[in-house]
Amino acid sequence: MTTATRTTPPNHDTLTCYTEYRCRLPECVERNNAYDRRRNRAITAGTWQPLLDAEPVRQHLLALHAAGITIYRVAAITGLQFRVVRNFTQHDYNNAASRKRRVTRDVAAKILAVNLADHTPGNVDTTGSRRRVHALMAIGWPLLYTAERAGIHPSNRTVIIARPTIRATTAQRIAAAYDEMRNQQPAKNGVRPTSIKRAKQQAAANRWPTPAYWDETGAIDDPDFIPEYKKLRAEIIAEEAHWLMTMGGLDRDQAAARLGVARFTIDRALREHPQEVAA
């Protein structure tokens, strides 16, 4: 049995694509050059802090999790993005190479400062949990099945995602179920075709994004991010033009210029999509 060697970079927003995959896109070359310039200046100034081994951080997070302090809770305490903390202990979806191996001193210090004596498991914003449940419905998983996988009692399955906050441990279980179920087919796991169809129809009616959409945006846990999944271009123009005119004080010609469209395009968008104006 042979092991395949990856030759294409997993993404183009880190130094890895240049250093490990020999990517030579202009923007990636410039990113690497900019890093070298910052590094050289910091070395000259005596402020350079080389990256540290991430294993102590990972072990600390695992110990916190075992005691009931989830990565959601750690992210809230430290002010770090959930995905940053998560990648110390779990790979990002099916990309095992994305698990963090190195860490800056500042990030390591913030996480290692979280201890059991000062913090107990608490509540977290329910945005990420709700979006995960809805994304699974968009690919055919009824809410009942997600609740079962996450260990949520069936009678609580709708209440739990309607609340503004939920227990961090519950959010962790929902995230774990999501990571598992998003790559499985409902039909091969005992879900009836009618239930699959109903879940997809409900998701489509509400424009709930799929897991693939959230992979692309990376904002599934960001409560300030407003998804524009499957919105028509005219709907987006109507919404943005209305905001520019009411909040920005622009007239229609100015709004059209700002959006790079003709005035009649804005007129038609506002006329055909009044719901965006109301929203």
DRENSEMAR-833914 format. One record per residue (C-alpha): x, y, z. Coordinates in steps of 0.001 Angstrom, whole numbers, padded with zeros to 6 digits. Layout:
<guvexs>
+---------+---------+---------+
!      xx !      yy !      zz !
+---------+---------+---------+
!       X !       Y !       Z !
...
+---------+---------+---------+
</guvexs>
This chain:
<guvexs>
+---------+---------+---------+
!      xx !      yy !      zz !
+---------+---------+---------+
!  000000 !  000000 !  000000 !
!  001368 !  003401 ! -000956 !
!  000667 !  006726 !  000653 !
! -000302 !  009601 ! -001597 !
!  001765 !  012762 ! -001255 !
! -000099 !  016008 ! -001543 !
!  001414 !  018361 ! -004115 !
! -001132 !  021178 ! -004118 !
! -001509 !  023607 ! -001211 !
! -004619 !  023330 !  000991 !
! -005171 !  027088 !  000760 !
! -003502 !  030321 ! -000283 !
! -003858 !  032444 !  002849 !
! -000920 !  031188 !  004920 !
!  002839 !  030830 !  004492 !
!  002489 !  027055 !  004233 !
!  001555 !  027085 !  000559 !
!  004873 !  028847 ! -000215 !
!  007193 !  027070 !  002204 !
!  005848 !  023511 !  002056 !
!  004045 !  023271 ! -001290 !
!  006305 !  025595 ! -003321 !
!  003390 !  027719 ! -004473 !
!  004598 !  030677 ! -006483 !
!  001454 !  032701 ! -007075 !
!  002396 !  036412 ! -006943 !
!  000267 !  037094 ! -003879 !
!  001759 !  034104 ! -002046 !
!  005302 !  035153 ! -002919 !
!  004564 !  038664 ! -001629 !
!  003054 !  037250 !  001567 !
!  006230 !  035302 !  002208 !
!  008438 !  038310 !  001373 !
!  006406 !  040519 !  003709 !
!  006844 !  037963 !  006467 !
!  010604 !  037903 !  005895 !
!  010744 !  041708 !  006067 !
!  008793 !  041774 !  009345 !
!  010975 !  039021 !  010744 !
!  014223 !  040775 !  009825 !
!  013051 !  044069 !  011299 !
!  011990 !  042324 !  014515 !
!  015311 !  040490 !  014781 !
!  017165 !  043770 !  014338 !
!  015002 !  045419 !  016991 !
!  015407 !  042489 !  019363 !
!  011657 !  041830 !  019467 !
!  011520 !  038690 !  017337 !
!  009531 !  035863 !  018914 !
!  009925 !  032541 !  017074 !
!  006988 !  030161 !  016942 !
!  006664 !  027597 !  019687 !
!  005722 !  023930 !  019651 !
!  001904 !  023758 !  019936 !
!  001831 !  020408 !  021754 !
!  001792 !  021895 !  025303 !
! -001128 !  024084 !  024273 !
! -002965 !  021098 !  022804 !
! -002458 !  019041 !  025958 !
! -003681 !  021946 !  028100 !
! -006837 !  022250 !  026000 !
! -007463 !  018513 !  026246 !
! -007115 !  018690 !  030039 !
! -009534 !  021629 !  030203 !
! -012009 !  019801 !  027982 !
! -011836 !  016694 !  030154 !
! -012718 !  018878 !  033138 !
! -015698 !  020407 !  031338 !
! -014220 !  023624 !  029918 !
! -014790 !  023344 !  026192 !
! -012938 !  025060 !  023385 !
! -015983 !  027333 !  022989 !
! -015477 !  028468 !  026559 !
! -011728 !  028901 !  026051 !
! -012352 !  031020 !  022939 !
! -014769 !  033228 !  024882 !
! -012336 !  033638 !  027785 !
! -009276 !  034389 !  025666 !
! -010970 !  036458 !  022969 !
! -009506 !  034191 !  020296 !
! -011571 !  032961 !  017366 !
! -013201 !  029587 !  017997 !
! -011620 !  028101 !  014880 !
! -008135 !  029146 !  016054 !
! -008593 !  027332 !  019359 !
! -010328 !  024354 !  017769 !
! -007472 !  023650 !  015379 !
! -005104 !  022840 !  018230 !
! -007061 !  019702 !  019073 !
! -008994 !  018865 !  015904 !
! -008139 !  019070 !  012248 !
! -010259 !  021369 !  010125 !
! -012884 !  019054 !  008659 !
! -011082 !  016380 !  006604 !
! -007767 !  018180 !  006318 !
! -005547 !  016568 !  008975 !
! -002648 !  018799 !  007961 !
! -004520 !  021851 !  009251 !
! -004138 !  020914 !  012919 !
! -001808 !  023452 !  014487 !
!  001762 !  022361 !  015062 !
!  003272 !  025767 !  015871 !
!  001930 !  028725 !  017827 !
!  002915 !  032309 !  018626 !
!  003957 !  033178 !  022154 !
!  000982 !  035509 !  022606 !
! -001623 !  032914 !  021626 !
!  000065 !  030221 !  023716 !
!  000160 !  032535 !  026746 !
! -003551 !  033349 !  026445 !
! -004619 !  029708 !  026271 !
! -002226 !  028440 !  028928 !
! -003498 !  031151 !  031274 !
! -006962 !  029546 !  031335 !
! -007176 !  027326 !  034394 !
! -009768 !  025329 !  036263 !
! -009454 !  027381 !  039433 !
! -010732 !  030537 !  037747 !
! -013220 !  029246 !  035205 !
! -016123 !  026843 !  035158 !
! -018167 !  025669 !  032174 !
! -020729 !  028281 !  031187 !
! -023006 !  029369 !  028382 !
! -022038 !  030382 !  024861 !
! -023811 !  032104 !  021981 !
! -026050 !  029684 !  020108 !
! -025342 !  031065 !  016627 !
! -022826 !  028405 !  015635 !
! -024950 !  025546 !  016970 !
! -028059 !  026783 !  015179 !
! -026193 !  027189 !  011890 !
! -024749 !  023691 !  012161 !
! -028184 !  022167 !  012707 !
! -029607 !  024119 !  009770 !
! -026663 !  023213 !  007513 !
! -027230 !  019534 !  008230 !
! -030907 !  019972 !  007348 !
! -029825 !  021525 !  004055 !
! -028159 !  018232 !  003113 !
! -031076 !  016118 !  004331 !
! -030533 !  015505 !  008055 !
! -033728 !  016081 !  010087 !
! -033250 !  017925 !  013365 !
! -034241 !  014830 !  015355 !
! -031242 !  012870 !  014077 !
! -028799 !  015677 !  014892 !
! -030266 !  015901 !  018396 !
! -029780 !  012168 !  018887 !
! -026154 !  012290 !  017731 !
! -025500 !  015271 !  020029 !
! -027115 !  013601 !  023019 !
! -029976 !  016096 !  023240 !
! -033341 !  014857 !  024457 !
! -035906 !  014900 !  021620 !
! -038221 !  017191 !  023588 !
! -035456 !  019819 !  023752 !
! -034337 !  019686 !  020135 !
! -036207 !  022809 !  018979 !
! -035836 !  024774 !  022195 !
! -032081 !  024330 !  022349 !
! -031411 !  026219 !  019095 !
! -034037 !  028895 !  019739 !
! -032341 !  030216 !  022880 !
! -029794 !  033063 !  022673 !
! -027275 !  030986 !  024633 !
! -026733 !  027320 !  025426 !
! -024376 !  025365 !  027623 !
! -020868 !  025219 !  026220 !
! -020864 !  021452 !  026624 !
! -024023 !  021195 !  024520 !
! -022502 !  023411 !  021814 !
! -019449 !  021160 !  021826 !
! -021576 !  018049 !  021307 !
! -023486 !  019685 !  018456 !
! -020196 !  020669 !  016792 !
! -018884 !  017125 !  017138 !
! -022082 !  015687 !  015643 !
! -021888 !  018206 !  012796 !
! -018302 !  017281 !  011933 !
! -019310 !  013637 !  011814 !
! -022657 !  013900 !  010003 !
! -021715 !  016438 !  007341 !
! -019735 !  013782 !  005489 !
! -022370 !  011052 !  005785 !
! -025419 !  010398 !  003646 !
! -028726 !  010449 !  005551 !
! -030204 !  007737 !  003319 !
! -027417 !  005332 !  004301 !
! -028026 !  006010 !  007986 !
! -031675 !  005033 !  008284 !
! -033319 !  008344 !  007366 !
! -036431 !  007876 !  005246 !
! -036573 !  009581 !  001830 !
! -039638 !  011599 !  002849 !
! -037816 !  012918 !  005920 !
! -034768 !  013820 !  003855 !
! -036926 !  015665 !  001344 !
! -038796 !  017513 !  004087 !
! -035576 !  018639 !  005781 !
! -034128 !  019918 !  002496 !
! -037344 !  021726 !  001607 !
! -037449 !  023483 !  004964 !
! -033811 !  024514 !  004612 !
! -034361 !  025765 !  001057 !
! -037426 !  027773 !  002092 !
! -035397 !  029482 !  004791 !
! -032214 !  029793 !  002698 !
! -030148 !  027942 !  005252 !
! -026603 !  027492 !  003879 !
! -024994 !  024091 !  003389 !
! -021799 !  022939 !  005167 !
! -019869 !  023717 !  001966 !
! -020935 !  027367 !  002196 !
! -019756 !  027633 !  005784 !
! -016467 !  025962 !  004833 !
! -015921 !  028710 !  002285 !
! -016804 !  031628 !  004567 !
! -015258 !  030258 !  007758 !
! -017812 !  032312 !  009705 !
! -020183 !  029692 !  011059 !
! -019576 !  030829 !  014666 !
! -019522 !  034563 !  013947 !
! -022831 !  036099 !  015137 !
! -022059 !  039333 !  013255 !
! -021712 !  037586 !  009885 !
! -024848 !  037792 !  007728 !
! -024951 !  034989 !  005134 !
! -026104 !  035805 !  001631 !
! -026602 !  032211 !  000610 !
! -028532 !  031837 ! -002660 !
! -029541 !  035507 ! -002677 !
! -030203 !  036927 ! -006114 !
! -027900 !  039720 ! -007239 !
! -030912 !  042055 ! -007479 !
! -031819 !  041299 ! -003861 !
! -028333 !  042183 ! -002691 !
! -028382 !  045399 ! -004755 !
! -031761 !  046379 ! -003297 !
! -030543 !  045802 !  000243 !
! -027238 !  047624 ! -000188 !
! -028751 !  050529 ! -002139 !
! -031428 !  051034 !  000487 !
! -028778 !  051074 !  003222 !
! -026601 !  053570 !  001322 !
! -029546 !  055911 !  000794 !
! -031066 !  055725 !  004273 !
! -027956 !  055324 !  006423 !
! -025342 !  056846 !  004152 !
! -027391 !  059803 !  002939 !
! -026713 !  059131 ! -000744 !
! -029207 !  059736 ! -003529 !
! -029969 !  057052 ! -006103 !
! -027368 !  058252 ! -008596 !
! -024686 !  058296 ! -005919 !
! -025722 !  054867 ! -004638 !
! -025594 !  053515 ! -008187 !
! -022087 !  054904 ! -008637 !
! -020970 !  053423 ! -005317 !
! -022312 !  049983 ! -006268 !
! -021020 !  050203 ! -009825 !
! -024424 !  049752 ! -011469 !
! -026800 !  051907 ! -013513 !
! -029561 !  053836 ! -011755 !
! -032286 !  051866 ! -013510 !
! -030762 !  048698 ! -012027 !
! -031293 !  050093 ! -008538 !
! -034815 !  051278 ! -009408 !
! -035758 !  047828 ! -010679 !
! -034137 !  046031 ! -007746 !
! -035995 !  048168 ! -005197 !
! -039251 !  047719 ! -007081 !
! -038965 !  043959 ! -007501 !
! -037616 !  043183 ! -004026 !
! -039395 !  045355 ! -001481 !
! -038838 !  042675 !  001154 !
! -035131 !  043557 !  001207 !
! -036010 !  047179 !  001869 !
! -038336 !  046154 !  004663 !
! -035664 !  043918 !  006156 !
+---------+---------+---------+
</guvexs>
